[in-house]
Amino acid sequence: MMVTGITVGLMHPGSMGAAFGAQLRRQNVRVLWCTDGRSRQSCARAENAGLEGVQNLAQLVAHADVLLSLCPPAAAVDVAQQVAACGFDGRLYIEANAITPRRVQDVAELLPGTKVIDGAVIGSPPVGGKQPTLYLSGDPDGCSQATALFAASDVKTNVLGAEVGAASALKLSYSSYQKASRVLAALAYGVADASGVADELLKIAGKRGGSYLTETDYIPKTASRAWRWGPELDDAAGLLREIGLPDDLMRAASGVLHQWSDARDRELTVAEALSLLQVDQSREGNGEP
C-alpha cells in the first residue's frame, strides 16, 4: 500500500496516539482527529503533532481510509460501536488497545463489513528516538497495509499471524507482568520506607540486576498512569480467568492502581504517591469500605 494519499483517522490523541499520529505525519500521511468533547491537553497534543481536527466522529469516519483506535482500554468497544453507527465498510480498522482477545472479536463483530485487525503496542510512545513495536494479527492484507503505513517510521511492526486476538494476548501477557511488578515494587518500597529500612532494601535490590525495586522514581510515574493501567490489568485478569488461570493477583494489583485514580497525569513525589495509597484504618475498623 502506498501511503501517499492515505488519510488516517486517529482515536484519540493521548500521549501514545498523538505520538503515533506525529510519526505518520512525518511520512506526509494526512491524520484526522475528532475535536468534539476533547480537553485542552488533547488539543495541544494534536496541534503539536500536526494533526488535522474535524468537528465530529461522523466527519472523521467519512474521510478516513484507515481508523487507528488508541484509546483507554475501557472505551475500546464503545468507540467501535460509535464508528459502526457512522458506517465504515470496506476500509481498515486497527484495534490497537490493550484489551482481551474476546473484546477484539467483539469489535470485529460490530464492524462486519470492515477489515478489522488486532494491534498491540509494546514500548513507550515513539518520541525522542524511542521505537515501540506495534504487534499485528488478523487478515494478512490488513496487516500488510498497517505495516506499510509505519514502514518508514520509528514504530516497528511485527505480524504474529492471521488469528485476531493474538496481538492482544501478547500485550496482556506482558502487561500482567510489567505493570503488576511496578505495583508490587511500589508497595514493597512503601513498607520499607514506613519502617525506616528503605535504604537497606535498595542495597539488597541493587545486587540483583534489573530489579524494579531500585527504580523508586518510577513510583510517581506509576501513580500518574494508574488511570490507564488499572483497566488494562482488569482485562489481563479477564484473560486469565478465560483460560482457567487464577486472576486474584491481577485484580489485587488493579485495585491498588484504582486507588491512584486521583493522581492522573499529576507530578508527584514518591512520598506523595505513597500517601495516596494510605488506608484509613479507623474506617476499616468500623466496617466501612
C-alpha positions as CSV (number, residue, x, y, z in Angstrom):
1,M,0.0,0.0,0.0
2,M,1.3,3.4,-1.0
3,V,1.0,5.8,2.0
4,T,0.8,8.8,-0.3
5,G,-2.8,10.0,-0.4
6,I,-3.9,7.9,2.6
7,T,-6.0,9.5,5.3
8,V,-5.8,8.1,8.8
9,G,-8.5,8.8,11.5
10,L,-6.9,8.7,14.9
11,M,-8.9,7.9,18.1
12,H,-7.7,9.6,20.2
13,P,-4.6,11.9,20.6
14,G,-3.5,10.8,24.0
15,S,0.3,10.5,24.7
16,M,0.6,7.3,22.6
17,G,-2.0,8.3,20.0
18,A,-0.5,11.7,19.3
19,A,3.0,10.3,19.0
20,F,1.8,7.7,16.5
21,G,0.0,10.5,14.6
22,A,3.2,12.5,14.5
23,Q,5.1,9.5,13.1
24,L,2.5,9.3,10.3
25,R,2.7,13.0,9.6
26,R,6.4,12.7,9.1
27,Q,5.5,10.5,6.1
28,N,3.1,13.1,4.8
29,V,0.1,10.9,5.8
30,R,-3.0,13.0,6.5
31,V,-4.1,12.4,10.1
32,L,-7.5,13.4,11.3
33,W,-8.9,13.6,14.8
34,C,-12.2,14.5,16.3
35,T,-12.2,17.7,18.4
36,D,-15.7,17.2,19.9
37,G,-15.6,17.0,23.7
38,R,-11.8,16.8,23.9
39,S,-9.7,18.5,26.6
40,R,-7.3,21.4,26.1
41,Q,-4.5,18.9,26.7
42,S,-5.7,16.7,23.8
43,C,-6.0,19.8,21.6
44,A,-2.4,20.8,22.4
45,R,-1.1,17.3,21.8
46,A,-2.9,17.1,18.4
47,E,-1.7,20.6,17.3
48,N,1.9,19.8,18.3
49,A,1.7,16.5,16.3
50,G,0.4,18.3,13.2
51,L,-2.9,16.6,13.2
52,E,-6.0,18.0,11.4
53,G,-9.1,18.4,13.5
54,V,-12.6,17.7,12.4
55,Q,-15.7,18.6,14.3
56,N,-17.3,15.2,14.9
57,L,-16.8,11.5,14.5
58,A,-19.1,11.2,11.5
59,Q,-16.8,13.6,9.6
60,L,-13.7,11.7,10.7
61,V,-15.1,8.3,9.6
62,A,-16.4,9.7,6.3
63,H,-12.9,11.0,5.3
64,A,-10.7,8.2,6.7
65,D,-9.2,5.3,4.7
66,V,-7.8,3.8,7.9
67,L,-9.0,4.2,11.5
68,L,-6.4,3.7,14.3
69,S,-8.0,3.1,17.7
70,L,-5.6,4.1,20.5
71,C,-7.8,5.0,23.5
72,P,-8.3,4.0,27.1
73,P,-8.9,0.2,27.1
74,A,-12.3,0.5,28.8
75,A,-13.6,2.6,25.9
76,A,-12.4,0.4,23.0
77,V,-15.7,-1.4,22.4
78,D,-17.8,1.8,22.8
79,V,-15.6,3.6,20.3
80,A,-16.1,0.7,17.8
81,Q,-19.9,1.0,18.4
82,Q,-19.8,4.7,17.6
83,V,-17.8,4.0,14.4
84,A,-20.2,1.3,13.4
85,A,-23.1,3.7,13.8
86,C,-21.4,6.0,11.3
87,G,-20.6,3.3,8.8
88,F,-17.1,2.3,7.9
89,D,-17.5,-0.6,5.4
90,G,-14.7,-1.7,3.1
91,R,-11.9,0.0,4.9
92,L,-9.2,-0.8,7.6
93,Y,-9.7,-0.6,11.3
94,I,-6.7,-1.1,13.5
95,E,-7.8,-2.0,17.1
96,A,-4.6,-1.2,18.9
97,N,-5.8,-1.1,22.5
98,A,-4.8,-3.3,25.4
99,I,-7.9,-5.4,25.6
100,T,-8.7,-9.1,25.7
101,P,-8.9,-11.2,22.5
102,R,-12.6,-11.7,23.2
103,R,-13.1,-7.9,23.2
104,V,-11.2,-7.6,20.0
105,Q,-13.5,-10.1,18.4
106,D,-16.5,-8.1,19.8
107,V,-15.0,-5.1,17.9
108,A,-14.8,-7.2,14.7
109,E,-18.4,-8.3,15.1
110,L,-19.5,-4.7,15.4
111,L,-17.8,-3.9,12.1
112,P,-18.7,-6.9,9.9
113,G,-18.1,-5.0,6.6
114,T,-14.7,-3.6,7.8
115,K,-11.3,-5.2,7.7
116,V,-10.5,-5.3,11.5
117,I,-7.1,-6.3,12.6
118,D,-5.7,-6.7,16.1
119,G,-2.9,-4.5,17.2
120,A,-0.9,-4.1,20.4
121,V,1.7,-1.6,21.3
122,I,4.6,-2.6,23.5
123,G,7.0,0.1,24.5
124,S,7.0,3.8,25.2
125,P,5.5,6.4,22.8
126,P,7.7,7.0,19.7
127,V,9.3,10.2,20.7
128,G,12.9,11.2,21.4
129,G,14.2,8.2,19.4
130,K,12.1,5.6,21.2
131,Q,10.9,2.8,19.0
132,P,7.9,0.8,20.2
133,T,6.7,-2.3,18.4
134,L,3.2,-2.5,17.0
135,Y,2.3,-6.2,17.0
136,L,-0.4,-7.1,14.5
137,S,-2.6,-10.1,13.9
138,G,-5.6,-10.9,11.6
139,D,-6.3,-10.5,8.0
140,P,-2.9,-10.8,6.1
141,D,-3.8,-8.0,3.7
142,G,-4.9,-5.7,6.5
143,C,-1.6,-6.4,8.4
144,S,0.3,-5.6,5.3
145,Q,-1.5,-2.3,4.9
146,A,-0.7,-1.4,8.6
147,T,2.9,-2.4,8.2
148,A,3.3,-0.2,5.1
149,L,1.8,2.7,7.0
150,F,4.6,2.7,9.6
151,A,7.4,1.3,7.4
152,A,9.5,4.5,7.4
153,S,8.7,5.5,11.0
154,D,10.1,4.8,14.5
155,V,7.1,2.5,15.0
156,K,8.3,-1.1,14.3
157,T,5.7,-3.7,13.2
158,N,5.7,-7.4,13.8
159,V,2.9,-9.6,12.3
160,L,2.0,-12.6,14.6
161,G,-0.3,-14.4,12.2
162,A,-3.8,-14.4,10.9
163,E,-5.6,-15.0,14.2
164,V,-7.4,-12.0,15.5
165,G,-6.6,-11.7,19.2
166,A,-3.0,-13.0,19.1
167,A,-1.5,-9.5,19.4
168,S,-3.8,-8.6,22.3
169,A,-3.0,-11.8,24.1
170,L,0.8,-11.0,23.8
171,K,0.2,-7.4,25.1
172,L,-1.8,-8.5,28.1
173,S,0.7,-11.3,28.9
174,Y,3.5,-8.7,29.0
175,S,1.4,-6.1,30.8
176,S,0.3,-8.5,33.5
177,Y,3.9,-8.9,34.5
178,Q,5.3,-5.4,33.8
179,K,2.6,-3.4,35.4
180,A,1.8,-5.7,38.3
181,S,5.6,-5.7,39.1
182,R,5.5,-2.0,39.3
183,V,2.7,-2.1,41.8
184,L,4.5,-4.7,43.9
185,A,7.7,-2.6,43.8
186,A,5.8,0.5,45.0
187,L,4.2,-1.4,47.9
188,A,7.4,-3.1,48.9
189,Y,9.2,0.3,49.0
190,G,6.3,1.8,50.9
191,V,6.6,-0.8,53.6
192,A,10.4,-0.4,53.9
193,D,10.1,3.4,53.9
194,A,7.5,3.4,56.6
195,S,9.7,1.0,58.7
196,G,12.8,3.1,58.3
197,V,14.7,0.4,56.2
198,A,14.3,1.8,52.7
199,D,18.0,2.3,52.1
200,E,18.7,-1.3,53.1
201,L,16.0,-2.5,50.8
202,L,17.6,-0.6,47.9
203,K,21.0,-2.0,48.7
204,I,19.6,-5.6,48.5
205,A,17.7,-4.9,45.3
206,G,20.7,-3.3,43.8
207,K,22.6,-6.6,44.0
208,R,20.1,-8.0,41.5
209,G,20.3,-6.6,38.0
210,G,17.2,-5.0,36.6
211,S,15.1,-5.0,39.8
212,Y,12.2,-2.6,39.7
213,L,12.7,-2.1,43.4
214,T,15.7,0.1,42.7
215,E,13.6,2.4,40.4
216,T,11.8,4.4,43.1
217,D,11.5,7.4,40.7
218,Y,9.0,5.2,38.8
219,I,6.6,5.1,41.7
220,P,5.1,8.6,40.9
221,K,5.0,7.7,37.2
222,T,3.1,4.5,38.0
223,A,0.6,6.6,40.1
224,S,0.1,9.2,37.3
225,R,-0.6,6.4,34.8
226,A,-2.8,4.3,37.0
227,W,-6.0,5.5,35.4
228,R,-4.9,3.7,32.2
229,W,-3.1,0.8,33.8
230,G,-5.9,-0.2,36.1
231,P,-8.4,-1.0,33.3
232,E,-5.7,-2.7,31.4
233,L,-5.0,-5.1,34.3
234,D,-8.7,-5.6,34.6
235,D,-8.6,-7.0,31.1
236,A,-5.5,-9.0,31.9
237,A,-7.4,-10.6,34.8
238,G,-10.3,-11.3,32.5
239,L,-8.0,-13.1,30.1
240,L,-6.5,-15.2,32.9
241,R,-10.0,-16.2,34.0
242,E,-11.0,-17.1,30.4
243,I,-8.1,-19.5,30.1
244,G,-8.6,-21.1,33.5
245,L,-5.8,-19.4,35.5
246,P,-6.2,-17.6,38.8
247,D,-7.0,-13.9,38.4
248,D,-6.7,-12.9,42.1
249,L,-3.2,-11.3,41.9
250,M,-4.0,-9.3,38.8
251,R,-7.3,-8.0,40.3
252,A,-5.4,-7.1,43.5
253,A,-2.8,-5.1,41.5
254,S,-5.6,-3.4,39.6
255,G,-7.2,-2.5,42.9
256,V,-4.1,-0.7,44.0
257,L,-3.9,1.2,40.7
258,H,-7.5,2.3,41.1
259,Q,-6.6,3.8,44.5
260,W,-4.3,6.2,42.5
261,S,-7.2,7.4,40.3
262,D,-6.8,10.9,41.7
263,A,-3.2,11.0,40.5
264,R,-4.0,11.2,36.8
265,D,-1.2,13.0,34.9
266,R,0.0,14.7,38.1
267,E,3.6,15.5,39.0
268,L,4.1,13.8,42.4
269,T,7.0,13.0,44.7
270,V,7.5,9.4,45.9
271,A,6.1,10.3,49.3
272,E,3.0,12.0,47.8
273,A,2.4,8.9,45.6
274,L,2.6,6.5,48.5
275,S,0.4,8.7,50.7
276,L,-2.4,8.3,48.2
277,L,-2.3,4.5,49.0
278,Q,-2.7,5.0,52.7
279,V,-5.7,3.1,54.1
280,D,-7.9,4.8,56.7
281,Q,-7.6,2.3,59.5
282,S,-10.5,3.9,61.5
283,R,-12.9,3.4,58.6
284,E,-11.8,-0.2,58.2
285,G,-12.3,-0.8,61.9
286,N,-15.9,0.4,61.5
287,G,-16.5,-2.0,58.7
288,E,-16.5,0.8,56.1
289,P,-15.0,0.2,52.6
